[in-house]
Amino acid sequence: MSRAGTFLLSVGVVLFIALLGWQGFGSVASTLAAAGWGLLAVAAFHFVPLLIDAGAISVLFSHKERDVSLRDALLARWAGESVNSLMPAGQIGGPMLMVRYLAQRGMRARDAAAVITVSTTMQTVAQLIFALIGVVLLTGYVAGGSSSTVTIAVLAVIGVIGVMIFGFYLAQRRGLFGRAMRFASGIAAKFSAKRDWSSLVTRAEAVDAAVHEMYRERGKVAASFGLSLVGWIVGTGEVWLALHLLGHPVGWAEALLLESLGQAIRGAAFAIPGSLGVQEGGYLLLARLVGLPPEAALALSLAKRARELLLGVPGIVYLHFVEKGWQRRRLARVPDID
């Protein structure tokens, strides 16, 4: 991990511990304990939006990738989300491993990169729309001076996400991968003049061409966006179920507000591994608007983190053994040279 990553993780850990200490470790723990084995049900429910997200990826497959199935998309999505949730690799580690996984399943690397790039973009656009739905709901729960303050803060977060999405899309349209590889190869050439980077630049430009070609398939892109939005909305059920199990039931509208704006706040803090501390602070801010006590808000965040561990650790272990198996098969295909 870089020094910046270590620093941000440290900040997140301090904030996380401070928030728990402020509300009282005992009260938060007792609230979380009320869910008991119900946390397994929360983890199991997460497979529903996970499957929908896998569908948002698989609709971008072309007829040429007959060997790559919805099951492959589901496993890739599970592994990628596990890495994003638990590993200090920001939000780029998961998509990169998803590309590698799909390439190992038989998809051409350039096509796998294009599929994950476009699906990730559509999922982020869908998250922005989901957050705006939360803002509409927010206006019904805040009043007076607090209304403008909270709404402006949330809109600022959504604005940050919107600018990031637009910048990412614009970079794709202008040859993101080719430009990045040419820039990287220019720097690397100063330290290793003998190495030829032209083949890597050519591959990166091929990915750019595949991305442009995929965006022209508007029906598939629209379907990916639609399924991603459905996945975000269905994910609201996780908050609704968790709060019922924690003994603080809320209605669907309240759960949607918490999930949509909570995810937006978490997304804006992508630089902090796992958005540690920021997610908890976001739930504390939002929970009081729907009448939840602070300890319930923190217990909800911990329930979500428990779900990340329950699904994420097996996902990373699975990815490890898949990688080892692929490396073994690759070496077995290499002929011995006497």
C-alpha positions, 0 to 999 in steps of 0.5 A: 500500500502507498503512503497515501493509502496508509495515511487515508486508512489510518484516518478512517480507522481513527474516525471509525473508532471515534464514532463508536466510542462517542456513541458507546461501544456497549450500546452499539454492540448490544444493538448489533447482537439483537440481530444474532444469526439474522446477519446470515440472512442479510448476507444471503439477501445480498446475492439478489442484487449481486445476481442483478448486477451480474446480469448488467454485465452479461447483457454486454457479452456478444454472441461470440463469447459463447463460453462466457455465461451469466454464472461467470459474470456472477462469479466475477462480480462477486470476486470484484466486489470482495476485493473492492470491499476488503482490499486496500486497492481503491475501487480499481482493484475489483474491475481489474480482477474482473477483467482478468477473471473473464479473460481466463474464462475464454473472453478476449482480454480487450473485450473483457476490459471493454465490458467491465469498463462500460458496465462499471460506468453504467453502474455508477450512472445508475448510482447517481440516479439512485442518489437523486431519488434519495434526495427527493425523499430527503426533502420530505424528512427535513424541515427549516434551517436543517433542510437547506444544510443537509440537502446542500451537503448531500447534493455536494456529494452527488455533484462530486460523483457526477463530475467523476462519472462525466470525467471517466466517460469523457476519458473513455471517449478520448482513448483512456487506455491508449493515452494512459499506456503511452504516458506510462511507457514514456516515463518507463522508457526513461528508466529502461530504454531497451524495452519496447512498449509499442505492443502494450500501447497497441493492446491498450488502443485495441481496448479503446476501440472495443469500448467505442464499439460497445457504446454504439450498441445502445440497446445493450448499454441501456439494458446494462444501465437499467439492470444496474438501477434495479440492482441498486433499488433492490439492494434497499432490501438489505437495509430494510431487513437489517433494521428489522432484525436489529429491532428498529424497523423502518418503512421502505421509503426510509430504507431507500433514503438510507441506502441511496444517500448512504451509498453516495456518501460512501462512494464519494469517499472511495479513496479511503479503503472501505470508506472506513469511518465515512460510511458510519458518519454518513449513517449517523447523519441520515439516521436521525432524519428518519428517527433512528437512534445513533446506536442503531445507525452504527449497528446498521453500518456494522451489519453491512460490514459483517456482510462484507466479511461473510461474503468477501473473505470467501470471494477472495479465497475463491479468487486465489484458488482460481488464479492458482489453477489458471497458472497451473493450466497455463504452465502445463501448456508450455512445452519443455525446452531442452 
